[in-house]
Amino acid sequence: MKSKNKQQQRERRKAHIRKNVRGTSSKPRIFVFKSNKYFYAGLADDDKNIVLKSFMCKRKSDDIIAMAKKFAKEAVKSDSLVFDRSGYKYHGLIKTFADELRKQKVNI
């Protein structure tokens, strides 16, 4: 059995998530991405293959909470959303972002 690095493990988890998670015009998909310096989040409509809105901030909890509040104002326009954690484990910054969206009354 080959050992896999973190990137390969994340890509494998991402493939398993994306085969079930799909965004539509009425129920967009929230996606996230983490780089070494920044945290990205956006709303996507997979039926039309477009990104509706995207946001970026520094990779700090306080900045992510502030970004989630701005993001919630855009996301509230939809009745419900689908959360795509992009293969990342649900803890740390991903959990902070999702919890703040829920506090802002975003239905994910």
Buried (B, 14 or more C-beta within 10 A) or exposed (E): EEEEEEEEEBEEBBEEBBEEBBBBEEBBBBBBBBEEEEBBBBBBBBEEEEBBBBBBBEBEEEBBBBBBEBBBEBBBEBEEBBBBBBBBEEEEBBEBBBEBBBEBEBEE
